[in-house]
Amino acid sequence: MGKNIYATLDLSLSLSHFQAEVTKLLELTNVREWNGGVIKEREQKIRDASLVLAG
C-alpha cells in the first residue's frame, strides 16, 4: 500500500516537513557503502519529496 499524502495549506508546515525529509537523505552515513545506485535512490527520494511539496 502507498504512502498517504495529506494536503495542507500551511506552507511553513510543508516546508518544515520537506526540510526534515531531505536532511535525513543528505546525512553522510556509511559512505564506504555508497555507490551509484545509492546516490540515485537518494536523489529520487528528494525529487519525490519536492513533487509532494509542489503539488
C-alpha positions as CSV (number, residue, x, y, z in Angstrom):
1,M,0.0,0.0,0.0
2,G,1.3,3.5,-0.8
3,K,2.2,6.3,1.5
4,N,-0.7,8.7,2.3
5,I,-0.1,12.3,1.5
6,Y,-2.3,14.8,3.3
7,A,-3.0,18.2,1.9
8,T,-2.2,21.3,3.9
9,L,-2.5,25.0,3.3
10,D,0.2,25.8,5.9
11,L,3.3,26.4,3.7
12,S,5.6,26.7,6.7
13,L,4.5,23.2,7.9
14,S,5.0,21.8,4.4
15,L,8.5,23.3,4.2
16,S,9.4,22.0,7.6
17,H,8.3,18.5,6.6
18,F,10.3,18.8,3.4
19,Q,13.4,20.0,5.2
20,A,13.2,17.1,7.7
21,E,12.9,14.6,4.8
22,V,15.8,16.0,2.8
23,T,18.0,16.4,5.8
24,K,17.7,12.7,6.6
25,L,18.6,11.9,3.0
26,L,21.6,14.1,2.9
27,E,23.2,12.6,6.0
28,L,26.6,11.2,5.2
29,T,26.5,7.8,6.9
30,N,28.1,4.6,5.7
31,V,29.8,6.5,2.9
32,R,32.0,3.5,2.2
33,E,28.9,1.5,1.2
34,W,27.7,4.2,-1.2
35,N,27.6,3.5,-4.9
36,G,25.9,4.9,-7.9
37,G,22.7,3.1,-7.1
38,V,22.5,4.5,-3.5
39,I,23.1,8.0,-4.8
40,K,20.5,7.6,-7.5
41,E,18.0,6.3,-5.0
42,R,18.5,9.2,-2.6
43,E,18.2,11.7,-5.5
44,Q,14.9,10.1,-6.5
45,K,13.6,10.4,-2.9
46,I,14.5,14.1,-2.8
47,R,12.7,14.6,-6.1
48,D,9.6,12.8,-4.8
49,A,9.6,14.9,-1.7
50,S,9.8,18.1,-3.8
51,L,7.0,17.0,-6.0
52,V,4.8,16.4,-2.9
53,L,5.6,19.9,-1.8
54,A,4.9,21.4,-5.2
55,G,1.6,19.5,-5.5
